[in-house]
Amino acid sequence: GLGVPFNIASYALLTHMIAKVTDLKTGDFVHTVGDAHIYLDHIDALKEQITREPKPFPKLKIKKDTKNIEDFVFEDFELIGYECHPPIKMKMSV
């Protein structure tokens, strides 16, 4: 619901950043989930989410040519072809 999409996006971005500074090509990103769970107050929102047709993946363009991963700033990245569905609100469960 909340954490997995963020984790996928952030680790995919990190993978591209590492590939850029090391002059390597990115491969497949494989995400393994441990302790998968759904909170009761997320069930209705997740039922709605799984009815949605997936959108095509966007392309990531890294505009800066650097060898230091700490030199990247927000403006160095561009998402091309990003489309999203309307948001589904979920409360953070604690």
Buried (B, 14 or more C-beta within 10 A) or exposed (E): BBEEEEEEEEEBBEBBBEBBBEEEEEEEEEEEEEEEEEBEEBEEBBEEBEEEEEEEEEEBEBEEEEEEEEEBEEEBBEEEEEEEEEEEEBEEEE
